[in-house]
Amino acid sequence: MKSEYKAILLEKKKGVATITLNQPEKLNLMTEQMFTELLDAFDRVSADEGTKVIVLTGSGNIFCGGVDLREHFLDPIEKAKRGELNIALDQSFSAVGVPALLSIQKPMIAAINGAAVGMGFTLCLPFDIRILAENAKIILPFLHVGIAPEFGSTYFLPRLIGVSKALELLYTNRPVEAREAKEIGLVNQVESPNKLKEKTLELAQKIAEGPPIATRLTRETLYQGAASDLQTALRTEHFAYNVCRQTKDHEEAIRAFLDKRPAVFKGE
């Protein structure tokens, strides 16, 4: 799978679709064009049966410098002053982007190859796994530009690092180095810049080679369990468990284990 986008790249290899923010000369700023192309790419890989895992990364030395301040903030302010726009009714990236990402039912990994600023990081919060280059920094500068947090960060950040730590980072606008980001739970792993892509694709490939039905149900039940009570989680878990027991992939996994050979999964 390859396609012609102007602000991003999309390619697929061995069941792993990689989407790359590809305007390094502009700090990979999130423009309307890049955002529109991202939504289209996410929609395509979500619907593609051959895509098992989705990876998001950036080109150059920066992952994403956040939104384009002029396009995203200053231009609407000027339009509002001229009576051409009601900002209160203006649809944000969050209103469209977060539901779009949450609707994807495939494993998603963010390989953050450089600085991730504002939406450049909150874009990664709905992803299952975040891997950060060891020389990269995370900055949440929302108060610095006079706005409240966005893109679901008020939901995801407290669940990842707690309310107190989230508020500290938002109040202070201080850069979070890679080591701290891992220690507090903002990211899962830290890798050297020259190994980030390799390690990410190794992980993505390992996930892609797993049993598709069990992988999908595992992902769904974990997210549902995190938002439900114990009894509801147990009922959902029991249902998913017994669904998997009836699949051909489950039988293949057991026989392969007993025969001491690699399992070959077909999503059946």
N, C-alpha and C positions, 0 to 999 in steps of 0.2 A: 504493500500500500504506500503510494507516494502521491502527493498532490501539490499543486502550485498555489501557495499562499504567499503573501508579501511580507507579513510580519512574523510568521512562525514557520516551522518546518514540521512535517508529519511523515514518519516512516515506520514500517513494521517489519520485524524479522523474528521468525520462529515464535510467533504468538505474542510477541511483546511490541506494543505500539509506543513509540517515543515521540512526544510533542516537545519541540524546542522553541523557546522565545528567541527570536532571531533578528533583533535590531540592536546589537551591542554598541553601535556607534551612537545610539540614542539612549544608552543605559537600559535597554529593554524596558523602557517605560510602558505602562499599560495604557495604551491609547484606545479610542473607540474601535479603530480598525483591528488592533491586536485582540481586543476582547471579543469582537464579533467573530474573528477567525478561530479563536480558542473555543468558543461555544460550538461552532460548526465542527471543529475537529473532535471535540469531546463527544458530540452527537454521533459522528461517523464511527468512531472506535467503539462506542457503547453498543451500537447496532451491529457491528461486524462480528460474526460468529467466530472468525478465526483469531480475533484478538482476545487473549486470555488475561493480560496484565497491561496496565497503562502507566507510562513513566512521563513525568514532566520535568524539564530541565531548561537551562538557559545557555546561550552561546556567549563566547567571550569570557571576561573575568568578572561579570556581574550577573546575578540571577535575574533580578528585577528591581529597578529603582523606584517602584511605586507608580502611582498614576501620573499622567502628564498634568502638572499643576495648572498650566494655562488652559488647556483644553477642558479639563475636568472641573476646574473651579472658577478661574477668572473669566472665561468666556460666558459661562452661565450667569455669573454676577452681572456682567455688562448687559446681557440679554434681559435679565430681570429688571434692571434699571430702565431699560427702554420699553418695558411692558410686553416683551416678546416671550417671556417664560415665567411660569410660576414654579419656583424652586421646590416648594412644598409638594408639588405633584410630579416632579421630575423623577423618573425611574432610575434608580441607582444600579451600579454593577452588582451590588449585593442581592437586590430583589430578583435578579435574573440568574446570576451566576451560582449562588449557593444552592438553590433548588436543582439547577442543572447538574452540578457535581454530585449532590446527594442522590439523584435519580440513577446514577451509574451503579450497576450491580457487578462490578469487576474490581479486583484488587488494584489499588492506585498507589504509586510511589512518587514522591517529590525528591528529585536529586538537586539540591540547592547548591549550585556551583560557585556562588559568590554572594556579595551583599544582597540581602533581601530586605527591602524597606517598605513599610506600610503595607499596602495591598500586595506588594511583592512577597510578603510572608503570609499574610492572612489568606491569600489565595491557596496556600498549601495546607491550611488547617483542616479542611474536609478530607484530606488524603489519609490513607491508612497508615502509611509509613513515610517519615521524613528523614533524609540522609543529608548531612551538611558537610561541605568542604571545610577542612580545619582552619583555613585562613579566612573564612567567610564570617560576616557579622549579620545579626538580625536587629533591626531598628523599627520601633513602633512609634512614629512621630506624630500621631494624630493630634494631640493637644498642642504640639508645636505649631501646627498650621490652623489651630482653632476649630477643630472638628472632633466629634466623638468617634470611637472605634467603629469599624465596619466589617463587612464580609463574614458575618457570623462570629467574629472574634469575641463578642460578649458572651457567646454560648460556649465556644470551644476552649478559649484560654482558661477560664475558671476550672473546667473539667480536666485540663491537661496539667496545669501548674498551681491551681488554687486561686482564690480571689485575691488574697493578699499579695502574692508574687506578681499576679497579672497587673494589679493596680500600681505596684512599685514600678514596673517597666513602663506602664502607660504614663504615670505621673512624671517620671524622670526623663523619658526619651533617650535613655542611655543605650549605647550599643551593647548587645549581648554577644560575647565571644563564643566560639564553637564549643569550647569545653564546658562553659556554664550552661549553654543551651541544652547540652546532653544531660548534664547533672540535674537540671530542674525539670526535664521532661518535655522541652519544646521540640526536640528531635530525638530520633531513635539511635542514630549512629553518627559518628564523625569519621571522615576519611580524608586522606591526603588528596589535594586537588588533582594530581595525575592518576589517582586510582579511583576517583569518585565514579566515573562513568562505568568502568570495568566492574567495580563491586556492585553497583546498582543493577547493572544488566545481569550479573550472576544471580543476584537475589531474585530479580524479576523472572529469569529463566527457570529457576528452581520452582517458583510458585506456578508458572505457566505449565510446567510438566506434571503438576499434581492433578488429582481427580477433580474435574470441573464442577460436578454437582455438589460434592462435599465441601469444596472450597467456597462456592457461592453460599451454601447454607451456613457454613461456619461464620462467614463475614456477616450475613444477615442476622444470625442469632446473637452474635456478640454485640452488635449495635442495638438490637432490640432489648437485649438483656441489660445493657447499660442504662436504658431509659424505662425499665419496668420493675415491678416487685418480684420477689423470689419465686412465688408460685406461678406467675405468668411466664417467667423465664424458664422454669422447669417444664411447663407444658409445651412451650415452643421448642425447647431443647429435645424433649422426648419425641416430638413429631419429626423434627429434622433427623434425629438419630435413626429412627425407623424407616424414614424415606431412604436414607443412605444404605441401610441394610438390604434394601430391595434392588439396588443398582448392580449392574454388571461390573462396574468399576470396583465396587466393594469386594465382590468375589475374586476379581483379578488381583486385587491387592493382597488378599489372604493367601491365595494360591502362589503368587510370586514370592511372598515372604517365606512360605514353607518350602518352596522349591529353590530358594536362595538365588533368585534372579530379579532383575529390574522389572517393575510393573509397567504395563503399557495401558494408559487410560484413554478412553474414547468418549467420555461424557455420556455414558449410557448406564 
